Amino acid sequence: MRRRHLLALGPFLTGTGAILPARAQKMPRVGFLVAGDPEPSWTQFKTAMAGLGYVDGRNIRFEYRASDADRDRLDALAVSLVSLEVDAIVAVLSPAVAAAKRATSSIPIIFTGGAPETGTVTNMARPEANLTGTYGATSIVAGKSVQLFQDFKPAARALGLLLNAPDPFHVPLQREVETAARAINIEIIPTLIRTPGELAPGVDSLAGRGVDGVMVQPSLSLPATADLALKHRLPGICFRREFVEVGGLMSYGANQGDIFRMVAGYVDKVLKGARPADLPVQQATRFELILNQKTARALGIVFAPLFLARADEVIE
């Protein structure tokens, strides 16, 4: 090949002289949209992507958007990602999935959250529209958490349930928790939280009604709910381990490292040309029980040795 031809093809050559298609020259851009507290989800996702060879700023660009406690910002954040013409959007938790779906019908959305349980996705084998992703059967897992709660607090008769009203997942969550509780004679007292300002009064109300503990929907602020539960000397339970890491008593749920490795795998496939409809929704298969001993001591709770032995991790 003559030199002038080599110069003309220069931008499309690899180090070995192989010719790359023109689209390979565009650095892919992936949006990350999370409802609520961004960590550890953001770090877990980047770690999983790095394991597949994607390094932010080197061969991929991540566009990070987190609503923190302000759920009203989610739609605007989703639209901002669409305006950047990202190649895919990772949506974490049901409110973020819904916002992403409202913002685009063409950009692939890879979710983690309760989308199948809220009806956002109805065909697990061949997801409709532009969505696919992973979920941890979280409403069913929450029902299992009620049983675990009774295991370490057998005299319990009432459990408060803090629900995030704007999050459609609160409907299947409440249904599964109440079904599990009826089977073991525990009363569920649901409290719908519509705005962040209602969280503290909501926990105050549950404490005033004499509940034996409180279960927290994870799209609420986990640090705030953990602090409020401890303030009222209420055992707090959730199905996200980050709740325990910020002071909650117990979590039982899908291993989030596994979840984000699956998410990253699907992002990789989408960037290589796969369609969401060809990527079945994946369900988590590994679940973990996490306990916080420091919080237990502050609450005067002594876990039985057999219960401790069931834990996958005990945070001291």
N, C-alpha and C positions, 0 to 999 in steps of 0.2 A: 504494500500500500504506500502510495506516495506521501511525502511529508505534508503537503498542503491538505490532503484528505485526512491525515491524522489530526492536524490542527483543527479542522472543521468538526471532527468527531470528539475532540478533547473532552468537553463537558459530559459526554455520555460513556466514558471509558472507566472501568475499574482499574485497580492496580495491576491486574493480570491482562489487561487489554480487552476484556469482555465488554460488549456493548450493553448498556443499561437502557431501558425505556425512559422516555422523557419524564414520566410521572415520578420516577425514582428520585429525581432531583428535588422534589418538594418535600420538605420536612413535615411529617404528619403532625397534626395538632389534635389533642384529645382534651375535651372538657371534663371537669370533675365537679359535680354538683351534689352537695350534701345538705340535708335538712338537719339542723341541730348541731351538736358538738362535732367538730371535724376530726378530732383525734379519738382513737388511734387509726381511724379508717384511712385518712389521707396518707399517713406514713406506711400503713400496710399495703396500700395500693401501689405506691411508688416502689416499695421494696419488691413486690411481686413483679412489677414491670421490669425492674432492674435485673431480676432473675431471668428474664427472657431477652435481655440485652438492650433494653430501652433506657437511655439515660437522658434526663431532662436537659435540654439545651444542646445536646450533642447529636442525637438522631431522632429526637421527638420533642415536642413542646407541649407541656401541660398547662391548661388554663383552669385555675383553681377558683371555685366559687363556693362559699359556705354561708348559710343564713344565720348560723349560731342560734340565738333565741328569737330572732325576728323572722317568723315564718312568712310574713307578708312580702318579704323581699324575693322569695323563691321564683315567682314568675318573671320578674325583671332580670334576675340572675340567669335564668334559663334562656331568655331572649337575647341577653348579651353574648352567650355562647353561640347561639345560632347566628348572630350577626357577624361573628368571627369566622364563620364557615368552617367550624371544626369538623374533623373527619368522624368523630364519634363522641358521645356523651356518656360518661359513667354517672349514674344517678343512685344515690345512697339514701335509703328509707323511702317509704311510700309517698310522702309529700313532694320529695324531689323528683320521683318518677312521674307523678302526675303533672308537675310543672314542666318537665322536659317534654312530656307527651303533648301538652297543650302548645308548646313552643315550636315543635317541628314534627312533621309526618314523614320526613325523608332522611334526616340524619340518623344513623343507627344509635340506639340507646341501649346500653348494657346496664342492667339494674342489679342491685342487691336490696332485698326488702320484701314486703308482703304483697307485691303486685299480683301474684296468682290468687291470693286469698281475698283481695279486694275486687277481683274481676277485671283488673287492668289488662291482664293476660289470661285468656281462657283456654288456649290450646298449648299445652306444655311441650308436645312433641314438635309442633310446627308453629311457633309463635306468630301471631298476626302482626300486621303493620311493620313497624320498624323497631320493635322491642324484643329483647331476649335478656337472659341473665341468670341469676341464682337466687335461691331463697332457702331459709332454714326451717320451714314448717313452724314458724314462730308462735302462732296462736295455739297449736297443739302442744308445743314445748312449754308455753305458759301454763297450760293445764297441768302438766307434769310438775311445774314449779310449785303449784298449790299443794300437791302431795308431799313434795320435799319440805315445804314450810311446816306442814303438820308433823312430819317425821321428827324435826328438831324442836317443835313447840306443840306437843300433843294436846295440850289443854286449850289451844286456840279455838275460838268460836267465830271470830269475825275478821275479815281481811279487807282493808281498803284497796281500791283499784283506781289509780290515777291515770286518766285517759286524756289523750291529746285530741280534742274535738275536731280541729281542722284536718287531722290525719285520718283518711278513710279506713285505715287498718284498725282503728279503735272498735269498729263494729264486730269483725270476726274475733278479735282479741277478747272482748267482753263476753261474747257467746261461749267461747271455749273455756274461759276461766270459770264462768258461772256453772257450766255443765260439770266440770271437774269438781268444783266445790260442793255442789249438791250431793255428789256421790259420797262425800266424807263429812257431811253435815257442818260445813263451814259457810257462814253467810258472807256474801260479797257485797260490799258497799261501794258502788262506782261513783266517781267524781269526775265530771267533765271539765277539763281546763281549756278555755277558749283563747286566753291571752296569757303571756308570761306573768302579768300582774296578778292573775288568779291563782298562781301556784301556791304561794305561801298561805293565803286564806283557805285554799282547798285542803292542805295538809293540816292546818289548824282545825278545820271542821271534822276531819276524820279522827284526829286525836281526841277531840271533844266527844265523839261518839263511842270512844272506848275500843277502837279496833286493836287487834293484837299484832298487826303489822301492816305494811303497805307494799303493793306491787306497782311498778312504774313502767309505763309505756316508754320505750327508749327514744322516741322522737321528742320527748320532753327534755328539759335541761337536766342531765344526769348529775353534775356536781351540785346544782341547787337542790334537787330532790334528795340526794344523799345527805346533805347538810341539814335539811329540814326534818328528815326522818330521825337523824341522830339527835337533833335538838329536842324532839318530842319523845325520845327514847322508844322509837318504833323500829323493829327490824324491817329493813328495806330489801326487797328482792326485785330482780329484773332478769332479762335473758340476754343481756350484753355484758361482757366481762369488764368493760370500762366503768360500769356502775360500781363494781366492787373496787376497782383501782382508785376511784375518787372517794371511797368511804362507805359505799353501800355494803350491806351484810353478805348478800348471796346473789349469785347469778347462775342460771342454767340455760345454755343455749349453744348454737352452732359455733364451732371453732372459726373465729373470724379470719385467721391466717389462711385457712383452707378456702373460705369464701372468696377472699381477694385474689388468691391464686387462680381460682376459676374465672373470676371477673377479668383478670389480666390475660388469661388464655384466650378469652373471647374477644377482648380488644385486639390482641395480636391477630386473630383470625380475620376480624373485620378489616383491619388495616391492610391485610393481604388479599382482600376482595370478597370474603365470605358475606353472605346476606344473613341478617338476623333470623329470617324465617327458616334457614337451614341449620340453625344452632339451637337445639332443644334447651328449654329451661332446665337448669341443673338444680337438684336439691342436695343440701348438705347431708353428709352421712356420719359426721363425727361431732358429738356434742360433749360439753364439758361442764362440770360443776366447780365453781370457784367460790371460796369462802374468805372472809376478811376477819382474822382473829382479833386484830386490834379493835375493830368495831364491836365484835362479839363481847370482848371484855368490858368495853365502855357501856354496853347494854346489860351486862350481868348475865350473859348467855354462855353456858358451857356446853359445847358440842359433845355428844357421846362419842366414844372412841370408834364405834362402828360407823357412825355418820361421817366422822372425819376421814375414815378409811375410804369412803366412797368418793371423796373429793379428788378432782384432777389436780388442783392447786390450792394451797392455803397461803394467803398473803398475811405475813406477820406484821 
